[in-house]
Amino acid sequence: MSDLAHKLLQALDKAPVADTSVAFPDVESTVMLGALKSLASRSMVTYETKEEDYWVLTAEAEEIVEKGSHEMRLLEEVTKRVEGLKLSDVAKVLGASGKLGQQKAFKNGWVKKDGDKLVASVTSTPEDTTADDLKTIQATGTLGDAKELAELKKRKLVNKVKKVTYSVAKGPEFALEIQKLETDLTSDMLQNGSWKKLPFKPYNFNAEGAPTAAGALHPLTKVREEFRQIFFAMGFTEMATNQFVDSGFWNFDALFVPQQHPARDLQDTFYIKDPVKADEPEDKEYWAKVKQVHQDGAFGSIGYRYPWSADESLRLVLRTHTTAVSTKVLHQLAKDPKPARFFSIDRVFRNEAVDATHLAEFHQIEGVIADYGLSLGDLIGFMNRFFTRMGVKQLRFKPAYNPYTEPSLEIFAWHSGLNKWIEIGNSGMFRPEMLQAMGLPEGMQVHGFGLSLERPTMIKYGLSNIRDLVGHKVNLSFIENNAAVRLDEDLV
């Protein structure tokens, strides 16, 4: 126990109540509080906290107390000279104090201008009320004249601080000697029964536990899991997405993306340097049908009518969308066509400039719904239900062009942080020439939609810049302290 705690007990032994501001004026309030809490935990003392505001002098004010106010010093220099003090000499004689005192001396009527000089306009030395007021504040911590106090504060000569003191009284277990309290109950104490006679430190049930060093799920992981649970609740099956590198055939050609499309340029797509090419697909019939659709047209399409290159189709790329995964799944579905729903959530890569809403690597949420008699209205209705479950209720749809869907729609959501509509996804109905080349029956339609994971996450967490969510500038406390998002139970 500290010496301060013993001194407190001795002070209480002489008086029933001790005021720490009187008994211990030089002890800081935080140090005093530590000693009081220690004694109070033993019920040796009780205490009440008292807070009051008082004023302290700034360094400039302390100089005024010692040497007089700026205006008084100026008056003294003016009266020393029979002909007055030249304006050009004020700064030379008094330095910065001269400039500070000149305005106040004019206001008080102590000096006046006489040509290029300052002369006294009073016959006797006035009271230096500024210095006197500061001396009062220095001694008492306050000033009775509120108007003068406000003036001193405006001149930045005083600052208000909070003073914390304590009124201390004897507790039920008061004693001059401080008994040691046990903090741990040991097995030996239980066996020999000594615990019955030993004093133990009481539990402080109001104390906060020490923060534990633990991992935290990233907001993207939390929102990703929420998306997964929504998909599962709506009858979807998750697709495998563990293949980041794919051929141009699955990433572009099977999706009816022409080989001269801008998306296949180096400035938009990352190509693999080694190895450069993939093997041809095992399904040679499907390979031939995709070539026919591109080069000559088929299944009601006139095609793109250009010489289709097998080498271009087999170039390896970092997948630019997870629709490459959906293409393979639909190709497998063609072997046993039936209504189905599939989804995937994983990373994709595009050679894009990084800005507030774009990264070169990001997550895409991919979904396909295969069934008979589907329409564009069904797709819009599904997207509204899906995002309502996410808590995103302000949606807009805009007609768009995709090589592999017709009709196509871009999906926009309102971002209150950016105060504008931002694109969060793309959708449409897969083209017949893409589906029938796989072997899917003519009457089966497929809805396809690709959604961003980062942008809905930004909306849910109120972020305006994607670099606050992903990258080296992310604040770790943001990741640790943000609670996991929750599904709306009424919608599941």
C-alpha positions, 0 to 999 in steps of 0.5 A: 500500500502506498505512503499516500494511503497511510497519510490519508488514514492518519488525516482521518484519524484527526478529523471525521472528514478530510478535504484532499484539496486542503490536506493534500494540495500538491497531490494530483487527482489521479494519484489521489484517486488510486489511493482512495479506490484501494482503501475503499475496496477494503471499506476503510474509507468512503469518498465523494468526488467534487469537480469545480472550474477554475482559471489559470494564467498563461505564460503571457499573463504571468509576465504581465503579473511580473512586469505590468500590462502591455498598455501600462508599459507603453504608457510608462515609456511614453511618459518618460519622454517629454516630447513623447514616443515616436511610433516608429520606435514603439517596436524597438523599445518594447518589442512585441509588447508595444504592439499589443499594448498600443490598441488597449492604451488607445481604448483606455484613453491613456495615450494619443497620437501627436503627428508621428508620436505617441503622447500621454493623455492622462496626468496621473498614473492610472490603475493597472487593472489588467495586472491586478485582475490577473493577480487575483486570478492567480491567487484565487482561481477566479474573478468576480467581474464576469465581463473582465474575465471574459475580456481576459479570456478573449485576450488569451491571458487565462484558461479554464481548467477543471479541478477534481478533489475528494471529500473523504470520510471513515468507512465501516472497516476504518483502521490505521493499519492496512491489512493485506487482502488475499486475491487468490483462493488456493487449493492449500487454503481449501484443504487446511481451512485457512480460507475461513479466517483470511480476508479476501479482496472483494470482486469488482463486478463493474471492472472491465476485463482486459481486451483479449488479442483475437482475430476478427472477420473482415467485413467482406467475409461477413457480408459474403457469408450473409449472401451465401445464407440468402442463396441457400435459403432461396434454394441455390447450390454453391458452385466450385470456384477454386480455379483462378486461371482459365482458358479464353474458351470458357472465359469468353468464347463459350459466353459468345464474347467475340475474339475482337471484343475490347474486354479481351485486350491487354488493358482489360485482361491479365494474360498468363505468360507461362504457360500461354495456352490451355488444352482443347476441351474434351467435348469436341462436339461442343468445341465445334459448335462454339466455333460455328456460332462465332464464325457462321452462326447457328441456333437462330443467330447469324454469328459474328462472321469472322475467322475464329482462332483456336489459338486465341480461344486457348490463351490462358487468362486470370478469369475476368468474371465467375461466369466462366464457372457458370458456363462449365456448370451449365454445360454439365447441366445439359447432360441432364437438363432440369430446373436448377439454381447455382451460385458462386462468390469468389475473386475475379481479376481485371486490368483496371485503374484503382479509384474510389469504387474500382480495384484490379482484384475484387469479388463477384457474386454469380448466380444462374437460374435455369427453368422453363418459361422464364421472363425478364420480369421474373429476373427483376422480381428476383433481384428485388427480393434478393437485395431486400433480404440484404437490406438494400431496398433502393434499386434501379435497373437500366438496359444494357448490352452483354454479348452473352445475355439478351435482354440485359440489365445493369443494377444500381443501388443508392449509396447515401455516403456518396449521395449517388446511385452506384452500379452493383451488378449486371444481369440478363437472360442467356442467349439461345445460341450460347445455351443450345450450343451446350445441348440445353433444350430449346425451351429452357431459359437461364437467368444470369446475374453477376454482382459485386461483393465490395459495393454492397459491403460499402453501402452496409458499412457506410464507406465511400472509398473502396480502399478503406475496405481493402488494401494497406490503408484499412484501419484495423480497428474498423475490422475488429470493432464492426459487428457482423451483419445480420439477416432480417429474420422476417425475410428468411 
